[in-house]
Amino acid sequence: MVLRMLNDKTILVTGGTGSFGKCFTKYVLTHYNPKKIIIYSRDEFKQWMMANEFKEYAPKLRFFIGDVRDKERLMRAFEGVDYVVHAAAMKQVPACEYNPNEAIKTNIHGAQNIIEAALDKDVKKVVALSTDKAVNPVNLYGGTKLVSDKLFIAANAYAGSKDISFSIVRYGNVAGSRGSVIPFFHNIIKNGGTELPITDYRMTRFWISLQQGVELVIKALEEAKGGETFISKIPSFKITDLAEAMLPGCRMPEVGIREGEKLHEIMVTVEDSLTTYEYDKHFIVYPQMVWSESKKAVPTGKKVPEGFSYSSGNNDWWLTVEEIRELLKTVELEK
């Protein structure tokens, strides 16, 4: 069955000039027939570049300069919008640590502005992008995203009789994204390096592509009732195996874990397991609160056992060095 939910709909993407926004926009324009997609962001140059990149889709694209910190501007941008995908955030861990007030303004106050504008302008669905760093956070970025997630989930309590839902999509670093390990290793190799530093030999990560992240957001837009957190089932890899795949036989000096860094990416905690259900290709953490019986999400998956957790360290799906090497051929490094 071909899903047509996004056909003839107006979709707004905050932070829409980023790698996710561009991939999401192309995916929707390729698979659906939306009325229009509004790219909401604060960088005019990136909007200009994206407009040039998407020239063939120009009739269906709108570019809206604005900041999620500016509620008044959001109110204007949300006029006539059916669905909102909230991807705007301060994401760099060191930048958030050094500029905590700015991270709070964007990631927390910005989230609240999105919620209030969506409620006041009769948006139908809001999907907010989360991160593994919001789970048991050890840095300010993760802390702000935890609060953001809680705000979006609780926003369903304020919907009343309005036909609106708020949900979350959670995943970790996308393969090849800026600031992640693949481009870091790539630059060392490109500059003639013969060893790849490993912060901790035990370190693991999930492997997710940009398109997989987009497809999970589409699923949330199509299926969410309100308050759910969608999490993909994806493979794990060891950082040492990644290094071997990228530079076979290289030395791997252990340099020590960085401030604010975790050994493993965590997606579902033991505490979350009480309301987590498993599906073929994803998990859903359902809200503990029920705000409206008519909008209550009814799980159809398999309840995970009590004490279950899902992290890149306890995953049952692991990539081999050869599999990593093949996947690396598909990775486009962010510029």
SENU-382765 format. One record per residue: x, y, z of N, C-alpha, C, CB in turn; residue in one letter. Coordinates in pm, whole numbers, plus 50000, padded with zeros to 5 digits. Glycine has a CB too. Example, Ala and Ser with C-alpha at 12.3 -4.5 7.8 and 13.67 -1.06 7.14 Angstrom:
residues 2
513194943150780512304955050780513204967050780511314955350905a512854977550708513674989450714512905000350787514084994050572s
//
This chain:
residues 335
500844988050000500005000050000500885012550000499055000150122m500565021849911501315034349905500695044250003501315040249760v501505048950097501015058650195500995072450133501885058450323l499895079550152499725092550088499445103550189498585091849987r499805101150313499435110550418500005124550397499895105150551m501175125750337501805138750321501395145750192503295137150324l500595139150109500135145449987499245157450017499385135349900n499465168249944498675180449955498745186650095497215177649919d499825183850167500005189550300501155199750299500295178350404k501065209250391502135219050409502975214750527501565233450430t504265212950502505195207850605506265218350629505835194150561i506525221250754507595230650790508705223150862507045242250879l509935225850823511095219450884511965230150948511915211150779v512095230051080513015239351144514435234151128512665241251295t515395243251114516755238751086516825231450954517265229851198g515975235550860515775227850737516915228050638514585232550670g517915236650658519055236950564520155227250604519625250850555t519995220450716520995210650759520905197850677520815207450908g521785188450707521835176050630520525168250641522995167350677s519945167950762518665161050777517585168050695518245160450925f517505181350708516465188850639516505186850489516585203450670g517705186850432517835184950288517435170750247519265187950244k517855160950324517515147050293516005144850308518295137350384c515425150450414513985149150438513195155550324513595155650573f513615167550285512915174850179512945166950049513555188650158t514115161850013514225154049889513385141449896515695150549860k513385134850010512625122450028511135125050010512895116350166y510635135450075509205138550068508805142449926508835149750167v509625150749861509305155149726509385143749625510245166349684l510175133549657510325121949568509205111849588511675115249592t508765109949712507805099349743506375104249761508235092249868h506185117149778504855122749803504625134749712504695126749952y503445140449724503115152549649502595163249746502045149549539n503515168849827503075178649927502615191649861504195181550027p501795199049933501395212249884502605221449881500265218449972k503355221649992504615229049996505415224850118504375244249997k506715227150110507625224950224508275238250257508715213850192i508155242150382508745254750429510035251750504507745262750520i511115257550457512415256050524512605268150615513595254950419i512605265450745512705276050845514095275250910511575274850953y514905285450891516235285550951516755299850953517215276250873s517895301951017518375315651038519565319350950518745317551182r520025310250866521215312850784520795315250639522215301050792d520805327750596520345331150462521225324950353520315346150444e522535323750379523435318150279523125303450255524905319850321f522895295850364522545281750350521205280150279522505274850487k520285289450303519005288850232519205291250083518015299150290q520065300650051520365303649911520985291449842521305315749900w521925285049911522575273149855521565261749836523725268549946m520685260049934519695249249924518705252249812518945247450057m518315264849798517395268649690518005265349554517055283549697a519295267649537519975264249412520045249149391521385270149411n520285241949500520395227449493519065220949457520905221749625e517965227349497516625221749477515815229549374515865221449610f516505235249275515835243649175514645236749109516825247849069k514795223949080513735216849008512445215949090514205202948970e512565217649224511385216649311510875230349355511715208249432y511405240949295511145254549341509675257749367511675264149240a508735253449282507335257149307506775252149440506475251749196p507365241549495506855235849619507685239549742506795220849607k508725247549724509595251149835509445265849873511035248149801l509465268450003509475281950056510615282950157508095285750121r511305294150157512415296250250512085307850342513745298850173f512095304850471511635314250572512775316850670510375308750646f513325328950669514375332650765513745334550902515125345450719i514315327851002513785329351137514545320651235512305325851141g514365323451362515035316251470513965310151559515985325651552d514195297851606513205291551695513095298951828513585276951720v514055307551857513965315751978512895326551965515315322152010r512505329651842511595340751814510185335451795512065348651688d509385335751902508045330151896507155337751797507405330252035k507295350751793506475358751702506725354851556506765373751722e507975352451523508315348351387507775334251358509845348751366r507845325351456507295312051440505785312551415507595303451563l505115321351486503655322751468503335326351324503095333451564m504125335051266503925338751126504225326951034504805350851089r505325319851062505745308850975504765297050980507135304051014a504105295051094503225283451112501835285351052503105280351259f501575296650995500255299350936499975289450824500175313950883e498905281550838498515271950735499335259350728498565278550605g500205257050827501075245250829500335233250888502375248050910v500465221750822499855209450872500785201750966499455200550755d502055200050922503005192050999504295199851020503285178750928y504885198151138506165204351170507165193551207506005214651285v508355194251148509465185751189510515195051250510055177351067v510775193151378511665202151452513065196151457511125204751595h513955201251370515335196251364516335206751410515665191851222a515895219051434516825229751474517305227451616516145243551462a518605228951637519175227651772520635231751770519045213051824a521135235651886522585236251906523025222251942522985246652018m523905216351860524225202151873525655199151917523965195451744k526575208451896527975205551926528205205852078528905215751855q528675194752132528845193652278529755204452334529405179852314v530955206852278531815217352335531165231252327533145217652262p530485234352218529845247452204528765249352310529245248952064a528015238752339526975239652442527585241252581526075227252438c528705234452605529365235552736529895249652758530505225352746e530425255752652531035268952664529985280052659532065270952554y528845277252599527775287252584526455281752637527625291452435n526395278252765525205271452817523915279352801525415268252962p523985292452824522765300452812522225300352670523035314852855n523135300252572522695300052432522055286552398523885302852337e522625275752450522065262452427520665261452487522975251552487a520495267152606519185266952672518155274952591519285272552815i518585286552541517655294952463517175287752337518335308252425k518085280952269517715274252145517015260952171518945271952059t517615252452252517135238752266515935237252359518235230052314n515825245952458514705244952553513655255652525515205246252697i514055268452529513085278952501512555277752359513715292952522h513425273952266512995271952127511955261052116514175268652039g512145250052190511175239152190509815243952241511675227452276a509835251652349508585256752403507885266052304508835264052536q508675274052233508095282852131507425274952019509165292152073n508075264151977507505255451874506165249951921508475243851841i506135245252043504915239352100503775249552103505185234052242i504065261352154503005271452168502515276252033503515283252250e503425278051939503025282351805502185271451737504265285751719a502575258851754501835247851692500425246751749502575234551712a500305248551880498975248051944498105259651898499115248352097l498685271451890497895283351856497535284051708498655295751894d498335277551622498105278351478497475265551421499405281251407k497005256751508496265244651467497065235451375494995248751397d498355234151404499175223951337498635210151375500705225351376v498725200551285498165187251312499155177851380497695180951182k500415178251338501405169251399502745176351409501545156251317k503445173751520504805178651540505685166651576504865189651651v506765164951501507755154651533509065161751562507925144251416v509605159451680510865165951721511995155751720510725172351861a513135159751665514305150851663515005151251798515285154851550l515285139451851516025138251976517395132351948515245129552078s518055127752052519415122452041519665112452153520465133952045t520575103352130520965094152237521515101652357521995084152186d522075113652333522675121252442521645126552542523465132852387k520355126152503519285130252595518965119252696518035133952517a519505107252674519245095852763520355095252867519165082452682v519995096252993520995096853101522095106753066521595082753127n521765119453046522725129252992523925131353083522045142452968p525095133053017526325135853091526945148953045527335124453074v526255156152954526725169252911525525178652894527535168152777n525815191452878524735201252872523845199352750525315215352872l524455196052637523645193452518522605182752546524535189252401y523035171552603522105160852636521055165452736522855148952692g521475173652833520535178652932519445187352870521275186553037g519845196052777518845204652712517915196452624519535215652628t518435186152559517575177952473516645169152556518435169352380k517085165052674516185157752764514995166452800516935153152891l515265178952838514185188152872513275190452752514745201552923v513895192352635513125194252512512195182352488514075196152391s512715170152500511885158152481510695158152577512715145352500d510975161252703509905161252804508855171852772510495163852944k509295183252721508345193852685507425189352572509105206552644l508015183052469507195178752356506215167752395508095173952242f506655158652479505745148052524504615153952608506515137252605i504955162852702503955168952788503025178252712504625176552900a503465183152596502625192352518501295186052480503365196652391a501255172752473499995166052441498925168552546500225151152426n499345171952668498385174852775497635187852750499105175552909a498215196552665497615209652641496825210152511498695220352640y496725198752442496025198552314494525200352330496315185652241a493985195452443492545196452464491795189552352492115211052474g490845196652292490045190952184490705192952048488665196952183s491855199452046492545202051919493045188851858493725211751940k493005188151727493495176351656494985177951629492715174151522d495795175851733497235177651723497945167351809497645191951765i499105162951762499915153651842501365157951835499745138951792s502085155051942503525157751951504225144551980503845168452061f505275141451905506025129051927507505131551903505515117751836s508315121351936509775122451934510365111451846510355121552077i511435114651775512255104651705513665105651761512235106751548v514205094351804515515094451870516515085851794515405089652015r517655091651762518785083851709520075091151741518645081551555y521205084351723522505090051757523145097051639523425079451809g524475097751640525195104251530524965096751399526695105051562n524605104151296524475098251163525865095751107523645107551068v526025084351039527325080950980527795092150886527255067550904a528965097550915529545108050832529195122150872529125106050694g528375123850979527955137251020529125145051079526815136451123s529025158251069530095166951121530335164351269529735181851098r531615163751305531975162051446531985147551492531035169751530g531555138251406531535124251444532855117551406530345117051379s532975104851439534265098151430534705095251285534215085251506v533785092551195534185089051058534925100550989532945085150975i534375112950986535155123850925536435126951000534305136250917p536455124551132537675126651211538775117251163537395124551361f538455104551153539425094851101539795097850956538875080551113f538805101450877539035104250735540075115350716537715108250667h539975125950796540915137050784542335132950821540475148750872n542455124450922543775119450962544395111550847543685110651090i543595102650788544085094150678544435102750557543025083550639i543575112450526543785121150410545095128950423542615130750393k545455132450546546685140150570547905131350594546485149150689n547775118450562548925109550568549175102950702550105116950529g548205103850794548375097650925548445082550916547245101751018g549205076551006549365062051004548785055351129550835058450991t548235063451220547575057751337546295065551366548525058051461e545305058651421544005064651451543785063851602542855057451374l543695075351670543535075351815542145070451857543785089251870p542115062151958540855056752012540715061952155540815040852008i539595068152186539445073552321539365062452425538195082352329t538665051552389538565040052480538315027652395537435042052588d539105017152414538995005252332537624998452343540084995452370y536885001352450535574994952470534455002452397535254994252618r534755013852337533715022752286532975016752167534315036152246m531635018452167530785013852058529845025052016529975001252100t529295023551895528315033151845527305025651758529005044651764r526135031651739525155026651643525515031851504523705030951682f525095024351401525265028951263523885032151207526005018251175w523655044751173522405048651108522725058250995521425055251210i522055056250882522235065250769521225076650778522075057550634s521475087150704520575098650702519185094450654521145109850613l519145086050551517825081950498517055073750602517995073750369q517745065450679517065057850784516445067150887518025048150853q517165077850920516625087651013515395094450956517685098051047g515445097850828514305104150761513105094750759514675108350618v513345082150726512245072450719511575070550854512765059050667e512345071450961511755070251095510875082351126512855068851201l511285094051082510465106151101509165104951022511255118951058v509255099850899508055097850818507095088250888508435092350677i507635077550945506805067951019506105074651136507655056151069k506825083151208506225090251321505125099651273507295098151398a505355106651163504325115551108503065107851070504865123050986l503265095851020502125087950972501405080551084502585078150869e502125076851192501535067751289501335073451429502375055651300e502045084051465502025088751604500645093551646503035099851624a500265089851767499025094651827499295105951926498295083151898k500515105851983500895116352077501695111052194499665123352128g502935116152209503765112652324504715101252303502895109452436g504675094652187505565083252162506985087952128505015074452048e507955079252160509325081152116509685069452026510315082152238t510015072351899510335062251799511845060351792509765066251660f512285047751792513715044451791513955033151692514205040451935i514875035151598515165024851496515965013351555515925031051379s515735001451500516614989951525517744990751423515834976151516k518934992751471520084994751383521284987351440520395009851365i522284984551355523444976951403524414985351484524164970751286p525214978751564526294985051640527634981751576526264980551788s528634989751611530004986651569530964991251678530344993351432f532124984751682533184988951773534034999551704534064976751818k534435009651778535265020251719536585014551670535525031451822i537105004551737538344998251692538144991251557538854988251797t536954985451538536664978951409536514989351298535384970451419d535945000951332535845011751233537235016251190535045023651292l538125017751287539495021951255540175011751164540315023951385a539984998951194540584988451112539994988650971540354974651177e538694991350960538044991850829538555003550745536534992750845a538845014750812539265026650740540755026950709538895038850818m541565021150799543015021150779543575007750828543695033150854l543454997350745543834983850788545254983150845543724974350672p545354976150959546644973951021547234985951093547584969550919g546474996651108547005008751171547185006951322546075020651145c548055015151379548185015951525546975023651578549525022951567r546535019651699545375026051761545705029851905544125016651756m546415040751926546725044752063545465048852139547735056252064p545355044052262544205047652347544535060852416543875036352453e543715071152392544035084752439543165089552554543915094352325v542155081652592541315085552705540005091952660542065095152796g538955088952731537625093752696537535108952717536555086652780i536835115652627536715130152633535605134352729536445135952494r535705146652777534665151952867533315151852795535025166352916e532305146752863530965146552806530705135252708530695159252740g531645125952697531515114852603531125102152675532825112752525e530315093652610529895080852668530585069352596528365079352660k530695058052668531235046052605530275040552501531525035452711l528975041252529527975035552439526835045552417527425022352496h526185044552302524975052352277523785044852335524775054952123e523025051552420521875045252486520585050952426521915047552640i519685042252387518415046452327517215043752415518235039652194m517235032352484516135028752574516735024752708515255017052514v516285031152815516785027952948515945016953013516785040653037t516455011453120515705001353196514375007353244516534996253317v514415019953285513195026553332512175028053220513525040353391e512655030753098511755032052982511125018852942512505037752864d511765007752983511294994652937509874991652982512224983852988s509414998453085508054996053137506994999553034507825004253264l507315008752943506325012852841506885011552699505885027352866t507875002952680508505001252549507984988552480510035000652563t507684990052351507214978752270508124977252149505734980652225y508304964752109509194961551997508394958551872510094949752031e508854963851759508264961251628509354955751536507624974251567y509014952551413509974946151324511244954351306509344943751189d511104967351284512254975651252512484987151350512094981151115k511714987551458511864998551552511274995151688511215011151496h511585003551784510955003351916510125016051930512015002152030f509105015252014508365027352053508265027652204506945027751987i508725038852263508515041252405507235049452415509755048752471v506215043652476504925050352487504905059152612503765040152490y504125069652611504085078552728503435071652847503315091452695p503885074852965503295069053086501965075753119504245070353205q501835088153077500605095653102499625093452987500905110753121m498335093553018497285093052916496465105852931496365080152931v496515114252826495855127252835494455127052777496685137652764w494185117752686492875117052623492655102852574492755127152507s491585096652616491295082952574491125082052423490045077752643e490595092652362490355092352218491655092952138489455103952178s492725098352202494005099552132495055089952186494515113752143k494625080852271495565071652334496155062152230494885063652445k497465060952228498135051752139498005037552195499635055652120a497535028452113497365014552155498485006152094495965008952113v499415001252175500544993552121500064980852052501524989952232p500674977851937500374965451866501614956551858499844968551724t502724961451912503964953851908504094944452027505134963051903g505304939552046505604930252155506224937952270506534918952109k505644936552387506174943452505507574937952537505224941652628k508534946952559509884942452593509884937552738510924953852573v510774928452772510794923352909511224934053009511734911452919p510774932553131511164941853237512684941253254510444938353372e513304952953268514754953653281515464954853148515244941553352g514704954953038515294956452905515934970252889514234954252796f517044970852817517614983552774518204981552636518694988752875s518344992452564518854991652427519955001752409517724993952324y521154996552393522315005352374523224999052269523075007752507s524165007152219525105001852121526024991352183525935013152060s526084990852316526944981252383526284967852408527404986752511g524924967552420524264954752447523394950152330523404955852573n523604956152216522864952552095523154938052054523224962251980n522204931751984522474918151934522754918151783521274908851964d522974930051728523254931351584524544939451569522064938251507w525634932451525526944938851517527494938351376527914932251613w528124949151335528774949651204530194943951214528794964151151l530584936151113531954931551106532804942351039532054918051027t534114940651044535024950250980534704951150831536514946051001v534464939650767534174939650623532844946650593534134925150569e531844944450677530554951050658530684966150674529514945550757e531484970350773531724984650792532394990550667532604987150917i533374983250615534104987950497533164989850378535224977950460r532204980950362531234982250254530294994050277530424969350239e529854995850400528955007050432529645020550415528445005850575l530935020950442531685033450428531645038650284533145031350471l531485029550188531415033750048530155041850019531455021549957k529145040550106527875047650084527795060650163526715038650123t528785063350246528745074950335529185087750263529625072650457v528375098050273528765111250223529115119850342527615117850138e530335124550348530775132650460530165146650452532315133550465l529665151550565529115165050568530225175150550528375167650699e529935185550475530925196050450530685207850542530885200750303k
//
